[in-house]
């Protein structure tokens, strides 16, 4: 019998997952054997075990928000051999993410089964899950790349960024479709449905989603890049890998600050005076706002 396209995709994904785990473990072992300098935001007695945990943390924890991911903030001063392994792991992550995207487009019904069964293919993940009960695969934590600086860095400054949000523009008709998916018999939904009906059909609305706090690193390069830039900002949910200088005999960590271990309890950014959205959501159940002056 000829395998179905869905079966072939699943087989490809299983192989991609196996290769991702294998190369991640090889990276952690190479880091340990090389004795490279490192720093962890939450100090670890065993840096190898910490890195291995960071690279193979692929599952949801009980009660975890599906949109949130766990962070392993740290710095690693790499040599040329470790850089190659990091790039290989990132390539595996890209391949895994591309397959998941393809499956979501062609066979979205497979995603739930993948999350529940794929972790048990590998002994490391199986042992972890066996001790903590059933868990689902956190796909985003599988394919998120290891941050890698583009050039040798003189200093790094890190800070929590807790003011991020995503804004999606919606038409009134699209907002109505989303409202229809809710319980239209509920009084609060009926009220919102009536409010939406009062708007002009051509008005554009905004659906707002506050994003989870992330650690952001500002990198200051030793020499300007080819494009002339001397600094770069990036989010660092996984350890930031720093390449060595050409003349360095052994890798070393750049000057860096010591940010707090957890993000601030409240959003720190002051509200902009030119904010385009109304403060209060027009449709609270969907986090939909009107634009000012609409």
C-alpha positions in Angstrom: 0.0 0.0 0.0 1.3 3.4 -1.0 1.9 5.6 2.1 -0.4 8.6 2.3 1.0 12.1 2.1 0.1 12.6 5.8 2.0 9.4 6.8 5.1 10.6 4.8 5.0 14.0 6.5 4.7 12.3 9.9 7.7 10.1 9.2 9.7 13.1 8.0 8.8 14.9 11.2 9.8 12.0 13.4 13.2 11.8 11.8 13.6 15.6 12.0 12.8 15.4 15.7 15.2 12.6 16.3 18.0 14.5 14.6 17.2 17.6 16.5 17.5 15.8 19.9 20.7 14.0 18.9 22.5 17.2 17.7 21.3 19.1 20.7 22.7 16.5 23.1 26.0 16.5 21.1 26.2 20.3 21.4 25.8 20.1 25.2 28.4 17.4 25.4 30.8 19.4 23.2 30.3 22.5 25.4 31.2 20.5 28.5 34.3 18.8 27.1 35.6 22.1 25.7 35.4 23.8 29.2 34.2 27.0 27.6 33.3 30.1 29.7 29.6 30.6 30.4 27.2 32.6 32.6 23.7 31.8 33.6 21.1 34.2 34.8 20.0 31.6 37.4 23.3 30.1 38.6 23.8 26.4 37.8 26.2 24.1 39.6 26.5 22.0 36.4 26.6 24.2 33.3 26.4 21.2 31.0 23.3 19.9 32.6 21.8 23.4 32.4 22.5 23.7 28.7 21.2 20.2 28.1 18.0 21.1 29.9 17.7 24.4 27.9 18.2 22.6 24.6 15.7 19.8 25.3 12.9 21.6 27.1 10.2 20.8 24.6 7.1 20.3 26.6 4.3 22.1 28.3 4.2 22.2 32.1 0.9 21.8 33.9 -1.1 25.0 33.8 1.3 26.7 31.3 -0.2 29.3 29.0 0.0 27.9 25.5 1.4 31.2 24.2 4.2 31.4 26.7 7.7 29.8 26.5 10.2 29.2 29.2 13.5 31.1 29.1 17.1 30.0 29.8 19.0 33.2 29.8 22.8 32.9 29.6 26.0 33.6 27.7 28.4 31.2 26.2 31.9 32.1 24.8 32.2 29.8 21.9 35.1 28.4 19.9 35.0 27.6 16.2 34.0 24.0 16.7 31.1 24.9 19.0 29.9 27.5 16.6 29.6 24.8 13.9 27.5 22.7 16.3 25.2 25.6 17.2 24.6 26.3 13.5 23.9 22.6 12.9 21.3 22.6 15.7 19.7 25.8 14.4 19.5 24.2 10.9 17.6 21.2 12.5 15.3 23.6 14.3 14.5 25.3 11.0 13.8 22.0 9.3 11.5 20.9 12.1 9.6 24.2 12.1 9.2 24.0 8.3 7.7 20.6 8.5 5.3 21.7 11.3 4.2 24.6 9.1 3.6 22.2 6.2 1.6 19.8 8.4 -0.6 22.7 9.7 -1.4 23.7 6.1 -2.0 20.2 4.8 -3.2 18.1 7.7 -3.9 20.3 10.7 -5.8 17.5 12.5 -2.4 15.7 13.1 -1.0 18.5 15.4 -2.8 17.3 18.6 -1.5 13.7 18.1 2.0 15.0 17.3 2.1 17.0 20.6 1.0 14.0 22.6 3.1 11.2 21.1 6.3 12.6 19.6 8.2 13.2 22.9 8.0 9.5 23.7 10.2 8.6 20.8 13.4 9.6 22.6 14.5 8.1 25.9 15.5 11.4 27.5 12.1 13.0 27.0 10.3 9.7 27.8 12.0 9.4 31.2 11.3 13.1 32.0 7.6 12.8 31.1 7.2 9.4 32.8 8.2 11.1 36.1 5.9 14.1 35.6 2.8 12.6 34.1 1.5 13.1 30.6 2.6 16.2 28.8 2.2 17.7 25.3 5.0 18.8 23.0 5.5 22.6 23.0 6.2 23.1 19.3 7.5 26.7 19.6 10.1 25.6 22.2 11.3 23.0 19.6 12.0 25.3 16.8 13.1 28.5 18.5 16.7 29.1 17.4 19.7 29.5 19.6 20.7 33.2 19.5 24.1 33.7 17.9 26.0 37.0 17.7 27.0 38.0 14.2 30.5 39.0 15.3 32.8 39.3 18.3 31.2 41.3 21.1 32.8 43.9 23.4 29.9 44.1 25.9 26.3 42.9 26.4 23.6 44.8 28.2 20.4 42.8 29.1 17.1 43.9 30.4 13.6 42.5 30.6 11.2 43.8 28.0 7.6 43.5 29.2 5.8 46.1 27.1 5.5 44.1 23.9 2.2 43.4 22.2 0.9 42.3 18.9 -1.8 44.2 17.0 -3.9 42.6 14.3 -6.1 44.7 12.1 -9.7 43.4 11.6 -12.7 44.5 9.6 -16.1 44.7 11.3 -17.1 41.5 9.4 -14.1 39.6 10.7 -14.8 40.7 14.2 -18.4 39.5 13.8 -17.2 36.1 12.7 -15.1 35.8 15.8 -18.0 36.9 18.0 -20.1 34.1 16.4 -17.7 31.5 17.7 -18.6 32.6 21.3 -21.8 31.7 23.2 -24.3 34.1 21.6 -26.8 33.3 24.3 -24.5 34.8 27.0 -25.7 38.3 27.9 -22.2 39.9 27.8 -21.7 38.5 24.3 -25.1 39.8 23.1 -24.1 43.2 24.3 -20.9 43.2 22.4 -22.7 41.9 19.3 -25.0 44.9 19.5 -22.1 47.3 20.0 -20.4 45.8 16.9 -23.6 46.2 14.9 -23.6 50.0 15.6 -20.3 50.5 13.8 -19.8 51.4 10.2 -19.1 48.3 8.1 -15.9 50.0 6.7 -14.3 50.7 10.1 -11.0 49.0 10.9 -10.6 47.5 14.4 -7.5 46.3 16.2 -7.2 43.0 18.1 -4.5 43.4 20.8 -2.5 40.6 22.5 0.0 41.5 25.3 3.1 39.4 24.8 4.9 37.6 27.6 8.0 39.3 29.1 11.2 38.5 27.3 14.9 39.2 28.0 16.4 41.5 25.4 20.1 41.8 24.9 21.9 44.8 23.4 25.1 43.7 21.8 28.0 46.1 21.2 30.4 44.7 18.6 34.2 45.1 18.9 34.3 46.2 15.2 31.6 47.6 12.9 29.8 45.0 10.8 30.0 45.1 7.0 26.9 47.2 6.9 28.5 49.7 9.4 26.3 48.8 12.4 28.1 48.7 15.7 25.3 47.2 17.9 22.4 44.9 17.7 19.4 44.1 19.9 17.9 40.6 20.1 15.6 38.6 22.3 17.4 35.8 24.1 15.1 33.0 25.4 18.0 30.5 25.0 21.7 31.1 25.8 23.3 33.7 23.7 26.4 32.2 21.9 29.3 34.6 21.3 31.9 34.0 18.6 35.6 34.5 19.5 37.9 37.1 18.0 40.3 36.1 15.3 43.4 36.6 17.5 42.0 35.2 20.7 43.9 32.2 22.0 40.9 31.1 24.1 37.3 32.4 24.1 36.2 34.8 26.9 33.0 36.3 28.0 32.5 40.0 27.2 31.7 42.6 29.8 28.0 42.1 30.7 25.5 43.4 33.3 23.5 41.3 35.8 19.8 41.8 35.2 17.2 40.7 37.7 16.2 37.0 37.6 12.5 37.7 36.9 10.7 40.4 34.9 9.0 43.4 36.7 5.5 42.8 37.9 4.0 45.6 35.8 4.6 47.0 32.3 7.3 49.6 32.6 6.7 51.6 29.4 4.8 54.8 29.9 1.7 55.2 27.7 2.5 57.1 24.6 0.6 60.4 24.2 0.1 59.6 20.5 -1.4 56.2 21.1 -3.7 55.3 18.2 -5.9 52.9 20.0 -8.6 53.6 22.6 -7.6 52.6 26.1 -10.6 50.4 26.8 -11.4 47.5 24.5 -14.6 47.9 22.5 -15.2 44.1 22.5 -13.6 42.9 25.7 -14.1 39.2 25.1 -12.0 39.4 21.9 -9.5 42.2 23.1 -10.7 44.3 20.2 -10.2 48.1 20.3 -11.3 51.0 18.2 -8.8 53.4 16.7 -9.0 56.9 18.2 -11.0 59.3 16.0 -12.8 56.5 14.2 
